[in-house]
Amino acid sequence: MTTTPSKLKIKVQIGITAVLLLFCIYIIATEPANSDKLKWAFGIVGIIIGYWLK
């Protein structure tokens, strides 16, 4: 079974999205409430959600 380039592109996008979301969730769960990393993590989550809703 061969994968067409468009299907491969979608699989790569989903993989990258999953890794980024897991990393952000880890940061959100482990950082203290006043950390600057939280701002970045929530920002990345917002960008990912916006990308997939476009």
PyMOL Python script that loads the backbone (N, CA, C, O; Angstrom):
from pymol import cmd

cmd.read_pdbstr("""\
ATOM      1  N   MET A   1       0.857  -1.174   0.000  1.00  0.00           N
ATOM      2  CA  MET A   1       0.000   0.000   0.000  1.00  0.00           C
ATOM      3  C   MET A   1       0.900   1.233   0.000  1.00  0.00           C
ATOM      4  O   MET A   1       1.722   1.407   0.899  1.00  0.00           O
ATOM      5  N   THR A   2       0.742   2.076  -0.998  1.00  0.00           N
ATOM      6  CA  THR A   2       1.548   3.287  -1.072  1.00  0.00           C
ATOM      7  C   THR A   2       0.757   4.472  -0.547  1.00  0.00           C
ATOM      8  O   THR A   2      -0.471   4.511  -0.616  1.00  0.00           O
ATOM      9  N   THR A   3       1.488   5.419  -0.029  1.00  0.00           N
ATOM     10  CA  THR A   3       0.869   6.625   0.519  1.00  0.00           C
ATOM     11  C   THR A   3       1.090   7.765  -0.462  1.00  0.00           C
ATOM     12  O   THR A   3       2.219   8.020  -0.880  1.00  0.00           O
ATOM     13  N   THR A   4       0.025   8.442  -0.824  1.00  0.00           N
ATOM     14  CA  THR A   4       0.151   9.583  -1.723  1.00  0.00           C
ATOM     15  C   THR A   4       0.775  10.749  -0.972  1.00  0.00           C
ATOM     16  O   THR A   4       0.695  10.810   0.255  1.00  0.00           O
ATOM     17  N   PRO A   5       1.400  11.680  -1.702  1.00  0.00           N
ATOM     18  CA  PRO A   5       2.035  12.814  -1.026  1.00  0.00           C
ATOM     19  C   PRO A   5       1.093  13.623  -0.141  1.00  0.00           C
ATOM     20  O   PRO A   5       1.506  14.101   0.916  1.00  0.00           O
ATOM     21  N   SER A   6      -0.157  13.784  -0.548  1.00  0.00           N
ATOM     22  CA  SER A   6      -1.089  14.558   0.268  1.00  0.00           C
ATOM     23  C   SER A   6      -1.416  13.829   1.578  1.00  0.00           C
ATOM     24  O   SER A   6      -1.536  14.461   2.627  1.00  0.00           O
ATOM     25  N   LYS A   7      -1.560  12.511   1.515  1.00  0.00           N
ATOM     26  CA  LYS A   7      -1.822  11.743   2.735  1.00  0.00           C
ATOM     27  C   LYS A   7      -0.597  11.749   3.645  1.00  0.00           C
ATOM     28  O   LYS A   7      -0.726  11.811   4.867  1.00  0.00           O
ATOM     29  N   LEU A   8       0.576  11.684   3.051  1.00  0.00           N
ATOM     30  CA  LEU A   8       1.804  11.728   3.836  1.00  0.00           C
ATOM     31  C   LEU A   8       1.951  13.082   4.523  1.00  0.00           C
ATOM     32  O   LEU A   8       2.366  13.156   5.680  1.00  0.00           O
ATOM     33  N   LYS A   9       1.611  14.151   3.807  1.00  0.00           N
ATOM     34  CA  LYS A   9       1.688  15.498   4.380  1.00  0.00           C
ATOM     35  C   LYS A   9       0.753  15.618   5.584  1.00  0.00           C
ATOM     36  O   LYS A   9       1.133  16.183   6.609  1.00  0.00           O
ATOM     37  N   ILE A  10      -0.448  15.098   5.465  1.00  0.00           N
ATOM     38  CA  ILE A  10      -1.419  15.152   6.562  1.00  0.00           C
ATOM     39  C   ILE A  10      -0.915  14.349   7.762  1.00  0.00           C
ATOM     40  O   ILE A  10      -1.055  14.790   8.902  1.00  0.00           O
ATOM     41  N   LYS A  11      -0.326  13.167   7.513  1.00  0.00           N
ATOM     42  CA  LYS A  11       0.193  12.352   8.604  1.00  0.00           C
ATOM     43  C   LYS A  11       1.335  13.064   9.324  1.00  0.00           C
ATOM     44  O   LYS A  11       1.432  13.003  10.550  1.00  0.00           O
ATOM     45  N   VAL A  12       2.193  13.733   8.570  1.00  0.00           N
ATOM     46  CA  VAL A  12       3.304  14.474   9.183  1.00  0.00           C
ATOM     47  C   VAL A  12       2.765  15.643  10.006  1.00  0.00           C
ATOM     48  O   VAL A  12       3.241  15.891  11.114  1.00  0.00           O
ATOM     49  N   GLN A  13       1.782  16.359   9.476  1.00  0.00           N
ATOM     50  CA  GLN A  13       1.186  17.484  10.211  1.00  0.00           C
ATOM     51  C   GLN A  13       0.541  17.013  11.509  1.00  0.00           C
ATOM     52  O   GLN A  13       0.691  17.657  12.547  1.00  0.00           O
ATOM     53  N   ILE A  14      -0.167  15.908  11.454  1.00  0.00           N
ATOM     54  CA  ILE A  14      -0.815  15.376  12.655  1.00  0.00           C
ATOM     55  C   ILE A  14       0.240  14.932  13.669  1.00  0.00           C
ATOM     56  O   ILE A  14       0.068  15.147  14.869  1.00  0.00           O
ATOM     57  N   GLY A  15       1.317  14.320  13.207  1.00  0.00           N
ATOM     58  CA  GLY A  15       2.382  13.894  14.104  1.00  0.00           C
ATOM     59  C   GLY A  15       3.056  15.066  14.799  1.00  0.00           C
ATOM     60  O   GLY A  15       3.279  15.032  16.009  1.00  0.00           O
ATOM     61  N   ILE A  16       3.380  16.101  14.036  1.00  0.00           N
ATOM     62  CA  ILE A  16       4.014  17.287  14.609  1.00  0.00           C
ATOM     63  C   ILE A  16       3.066  17.956  15.599  1.00  0.00           C
ATOM     64  O   ILE A  16       3.489  18.379  16.675  1.00  0.00           O
ATOM     65  N   THR A  17       1.796  18.053  15.244  1.00  0.00           N
ATOM     66  CA  THR A  17       0.806  18.656  16.128  1.00  0.00           C
ATOM     67  C   THR A  17       0.700  17.880  17.437  1.00  0.00           C
ATOM     68  O   THR A  17       0.650  18.480  18.511  1.00  0.00           O
ATOM     69  N   ALA A  18       0.667  16.569  17.356  1.00  0.00           N
ATOM     70  CA  ALA A  18       0.551  15.741  18.556  1.00  0.00           C
ATOM     71  C   ALA A  18       1.754  15.938  19.479  1.00  0.00           C
ATOM     72  O   ALA A  18       1.596  16.062  20.693  1.00  0.00           O
ATOM     73  N   VAL A  19       2.948  15.965  18.902  1.00  0.00           N
ATOM     74  CA  VAL A  19       4.152  16.143  19.720  1.00  0.00           C
ATOM     75  C   VAL A  19       4.138  17.512  20.394  1.00  0.00           C
ATOM     76  O   VAL A  19       4.424  17.615  21.586  1.00  0.00           O
ATOM     77  N   LEU A  20       3.807  18.565  19.643  1.00  0.00           N
ATOM     78  CA  LEU A  20       3.767  19.908  20.215  1.00  0.00           C
ATOM     79  C   LEU A  20       2.716  20.018  21.313  1.00  0.00           C
ATOM     80  O   LEU A  20       2.976  20.608  22.362  1.00  0.00           O
ATOM     81  N   LEU A  21       1.530  19.457  21.082  1.00  0.00           N
ATOM     82  CA  LEU A  21       0.481  19.526  22.097  1.00  0.00           C
ATOM     83  C   LEU A  21       0.871  18.772  23.367  1.00  0.00           C
ATOM     84  O   LEU A  21       0.626  19.254  24.473  1.00  0.00           O
ATOM     85  N   LEU A  22       1.468  17.611  23.219  1.00  0.00           N
ATOM     86  CA  LEU A  22       1.906  16.859  24.400  1.00  0.00           C
ATOM     87  C   LEU A  22       2.975  17.627  25.166  1.00  0.00           C
ATOM     88  O   LEU A  22       2.952  17.660  26.396  1.00  0.00           O
ATOM     89  N   PHE A  23       3.903  18.239  24.455  1.00  0.00           N
ATOM     90  CA  PHE A  23       4.938  19.037  25.104  1.00  0.00           C
ATOM     91  C   PHE A  23       4.329  20.225  25.837  1.00  0.00           C
ATOM     92  O   PHE A  23       4.723  20.529  26.963  1.00  0.00           O
ATOM     93  N   CYS A  24       3.374  20.893  25.207  1.00  0.00           N
ATOM     94  CA  CYS A  24       2.726  22.046  25.852  1.00  0.00           C
ATOM     95  C   CYS A  24       1.915  21.620  27.069  1.00  0.00           C
ATOM     96  O   CYS A  24       1.930  22.308  28.090  1.00  0.00           O
ATOM     97  N   ILE A  25       1.217  20.512  26.978  1.00  0.00           N
ATOM     98  CA  ILE A  25       0.449  20.018  28.116  1.00  0.00           C
ATOM     99  C   ILE A  25       1.385  19.674  29.270  1.00  0.00           C
ATOM    100  O   ILE A  25       1.058  19.926  30.430  1.00  0.00           O
ATOM    101  N   TYR A  26       2.546  19.101  28.961  1.00  0.00           N
ATOM    102  CA  TYR A  26       3.526  18.809  29.995  1.00  0.00           C
ATOM    103  C   TYR A  26       3.995  20.092  30.677  1.00  0.00           C
ATOM    104  O   TYR A  26       4.090  20.147  31.903  1.00  0.00           O
ATOM    105  N   ILE A  27       4.287  21.124  29.883  1.00  0.00           N
ATOM    106  CA  ILE A  27       4.725  22.404  30.445  1.00  0.00           C
ATOM    107  C   ILE A  27       3.625  23.015  31.303  1.00  0.00           C
ATOM    108  O   ILE A  27       3.893  23.493  32.405  1.00  0.00           O
ATOM    109  N   ILE A  28       2.395  23.003  30.811  1.00  0.00           N
ATOM    110  CA  ILE A  28       1.275  23.581  31.548  1.00  0.00           C
ATOM    111  C   ILE A  28       1.062  22.839  32.874  1.00  0.00           C
ATOM    112  O   ILE A  28       0.723  23.456  33.883  1.00  0.00           O
ATOM    113  N   ALA A  29       1.259  21.540  32.868  1.00  0.00           N
ATOM    114  CA  ALA A  29       1.021  20.746  34.077  1.00  0.00           C
ATOM    115  C   ALA A  29       2.146  20.873  35.103  1.00  0.00           C
ATOM    116  O   ALA A  29       1.908  20.697  36.298  1.00  0.00           O
ATOM    117  N   THR A  30       3.365  21.175  34.659  1.00  0.00           N
ATOM    118  CA  THR A  30       4.480  21.129  35.592  1.00  0.00           C
ATOM    119  C   THR A  30       5.035  22.486  36.014  1.00  0.00           C
ATOM    120  O   THR A  30       5.715  22.569  37.037  1.00  0.00           O
ATOM    121  N   GLU A  31       4.774  23.527  35.277  1.00  0.00           N
ATOM    122  CA  GLU A  31       5.348  24.835  35.599  1.00  0.00           C
ATOM    123  C   GLU A  31       4.515  25.547  36.665  1.00  0.00           C
ATOM    124  O   GLU A  31       3.304  25.337  36.744  1.00  0.00           O
ATOM    125  N   PRO A  32       5.150  26.385  37.484  1.00  0.00           N
ATOM    126  CA  PRO A  32       4.392  27.187  38.453  1.00  0.00           C
ATOM    127  C   PRO A  32       3.532  28.227  37.740  1.00  0.00           C
ATOM    128  O   PRO A  32       3.778  28.557  36.580  1.00  0.00           O
ATOM    129  N   ALA A  33       2.539  28.733  38.428  1.00  0.00           N
ATOM    130  CA  ALA A  33       1.535  29.606  37.820  1.00  0.00           C
ATOM    131  C   ALA A  33       2.107  30.914  37.285  1.00  0.00           C
ATOM    132  O   ALA A  33       1.530  31.491  36.364  1.00  0.00           O
ATOM    133  N   ASN A  34       3.213  31.398  37.827  1.00  0.00           N
ATOM    134  CA  ASN A  34       3.744  32.693  37.396  1.00  0.00           C
ATOM    135  C   ASN A  34       4.899  32.555  36.405  1.00  0.00           C
ATOM    136  O   ASN A  34       5.671  33.497  36.229  1.00  0.00           O
ATOM    137  N   SER A  35       5.027  31.415  35.765  1.00  0.00           N
ATOM    138  CA  SER A  35       6.132  31.162  34.845  1.00  0.00           C
ATOM    139  C   SER A  35       5.841  31.745  33.463  1.00  0.00           C
ATOM    140  O   SER A  35       4.707  31.703  32.986  1.00  0.00           O
ATOM    141  N   ASP A  36       6.879  32.289  32.828  1.00  0.00           N
ATOM    142  CA  ASP A  36       6.735  32.788  31.457  1.00  0.00           C
ATOM    143  C   ASP A  36       6.550  31.647  30.456  1.00  0.00           C
ATOM    144  O   ASP A  36       6.007  31.851  29.370  1.00  0.00           O
ATOM    145  N   LYS A  37       6.999  30.456  30.820  1.00  0.00           N
ATOM    146  CA  LYS A  37       6.825  29.314  29.920  1.00  0.00           C
ATOM    147  C   LYS A  37       5.347  29.012  29.694  1.00  0.00           C
ATOM    148  O   LYS A  37       4.967  28.524  28.630  1.00  0.00           O
ATOM    149  N   LEU A  38       4.513  29.302  30.694  1.00  0.00           N
ATOM    150  CA  LEU A  38       3.075  29.061  30.534  1.00  0.00           C
ATOM    151  C   LEU A  38       2.489  29.921  29.426  1.00  0.00           C
ATOM    152  O   LEU A  38       1.645  29.464  28.656  1.00  0.00           O
ATOM    153  N   LYS A  39       2.940  31.169  29.347  1.00  0.00           N
ATOM    154  CA  LYS A  39       2.442  32.056  28.287  1.00  0.00           C
ATOM    155  C   LYS A  39       2.784  31.484  26.919  1.00  0.00           C
ATOM    156  O   LYS A  39       1.951  31.471  26.012  1.00  0.00           O
ATOM    157  N   TRP A  40       4.012  31.014  26.781  1.00  0.00           N
ATOM    158  CA  TRP A  40       4.424  30.426  25.507  1.00  0.00           C
ATOM    159  C   TRP A  40       3.635  29.157  25.213  1.00  0.00           C
ATOM    160  O   TRP A  40       3.208  28.943  24.078  1.00  0.00           O
ATOM    161  N   ALA A  41       3.438  28.316  26.222  1.00  0.00           N
ATOM    162  CA  ALA A  41       2.729  27.053  26.016  1.00  0.00           C
ATOM    163  C   ALA A  41       1.278  27.302  25.594  1.00  0.00           C
ATOM    164  O   ALA A  41       0.782  26.674  24.658  1.00  0.00           O
ATOM    165  N   PHE A  42       0.599  28.224  26.291  1.00  0.00           N
ATOM    166  CA  PHE A  42      -0.782  28.533  25.905  1.00  0.00           C
ATOM    167  C   PHE A  42      -0.829  29.184  24.529  1.00  0.00           C
ATOM    168  O   PHE A  42      -1.770  28.951  23.770  1.00  0.00           O
ATOM    169  N   GLY A  43       0.156  29.985  24.201  1.00  0.00           N
ATOM    170  CA  GLY A  43       0.220  30.601  22.878  1.00  0.00           C
ATOM    171  C   GLY A  43       0.377  29.575  21.775  1.00  0.00           C
ATOM    172  O   GLY A  43      -0.273  29.669  20.733  1.00  0.00           O
ATOM    173  N   ILE A  44       1.239  28.596  22.003  1.00  0.00           N
ATOM    174  CA  ILE A  44       1.440  27.543  21.002  1.00  0.00           C
ATOM    175  C   ILE A  44       0.174  26.716  20.838  1.00  0.00           C
ATOM    176  O   ILE A  44      -0.194  26.358  19.719  1.00  0.00           O
ATOM    177  N   VAL A  45      -0.495  26.411  21.945  1.00  0.00           N
ATOM    178  CA  VAL A  45      -1.758  25.661  21.861  1.00  0.00           C
ATOM    179  C   VAL A  45      -2.779  26.457  21.048  1.00  0.00           C
ATOM    180  O   VAL A  45      -3.491  25.890  20.219  1.00  0.00           O
ATOM    181  N   GLY A  46      -2.853  27.761  21.281  1.00  0.00           N
ATOM    182  CA  GLY A  46      -3.779  28.602  20.516  1.00  0.00           C
ATOM    183  C   GLY A  46      -3.442  28.639  19.040  1.00  0.00           C
ATOM    184  O   GLY A  46      -4.337  28.593  18.196  1.00  0.00           O
ATOM    185  N   ILE A  47      -2.167  28.720  18.721  1.00  0.00           N
ATOM    186  CA  ILE A  47      -1.752  28.725  17.317  1.00  0.00           C
ATOM    187  C   ILE A  47      -2.107  27.403  16.636  1.00  0.00           C
ATOM    188  O   ILE A  47      -2.573  27.390  15.497  1.00  0.00           O
ATOM    189  N   ILE A  48      -1.885  26.300  17.339  1.00  0.00           N
ATOM    190  CA  ILE A  48      -2.208  24.980  16.767  1.00  0.00           C
ATOM    191  C   ILE A  48      -3.711  24.855  16.540  1.00  0.00           C
ATOM    192  O   ILE A  48      -4.142  24.388  15.486  1.00  0.00           O
ATOM    193  N   ILE A  49      -4.502  25.263  17.512  1.00  0.00           N
ATOM    194  CA  ILE A  49      -5.962  25.186  17.352  1.00  0.00           C
ATOM    195  C   ILE A  49      -6.407  26.078  16.196  1.00  0.00           C
ATOM    196  O   ILE A  49      -7.245  25.677  15.388  1.00  0.00           O
ATOM    197  N   GLY A  50      -5.852  27.281  16.116  1.00  0.00           N
ATOM    198  CA  GLY A  50      -6.193  28.168  15.009  1.00  0.00           C
ATOM    199  C   GLY A  50      -5.794  27.590  13.664  1.00  0.00           C
ATOM    200  O   GLY A  50      -6.520  27.748  12.682  1.00  0.00           O
ATOM    201  N   TYR A  51      -4.651  26.924  13.605  1.00  0.00           N
ATOM    202  CA  TYR A  51      -4.196  26.318  12.344  1.00  0.00           C
ATOM    203  C   TYR A  51      -5.163  25.247  11.872  1.00  0.00           C
ATOM    204  O   TYR A  51      -5.506  25.196  10.691  1.00  0.00           O
ATOM    205  N   TRP A  52      -5.603  24.393  12.783  1.00  0.00           N
ATOM    206  CA  TRP A  52      -6.483  23.292  12.380  1.00  0.00           C
ATOM    207  C   TRP A  52      -7.920  23.756  12.132  1.00  0.00           C
ATOM    208  O   TRP A  52      -8.675  23.057  11.457  1.00  0.00           O
ATOM    209  N   LEU A  53      -8.314  24.915  12.659  1.00  0.00           N
ATOM    210  CA  LEU A  53      -9.671  25.414  12.428  1.00  0.00           C
ATOM    211  C   LEU A  53      -9.786  26.291  11.185  1.00  0.00           C
ATOM    212  O   LEU A  53     -10.889  26.681  10.800  1.00  0.00           O
ATOM    213  N   LYS A  54      -8.670  26.598  10.567  1.00  0.00           N
ATOM    214  CA  LYS A  54      -8.713  27.502   9.394  1.00  0.00           C
ATOM    215  C   LYS A  54      -9.484  26.935   8.238  1.00  0.00           C
ATOM    216  O   LYS A  54      -9.600  27.582   7.197  1.00  0.00           O
TER     217      LYS A  54
END
""", "prot")
cmd.dss("prot")
cmd.show_as("cartoon", "prot")
cmd.util.cbc("prot")
cmd.orient("prot")
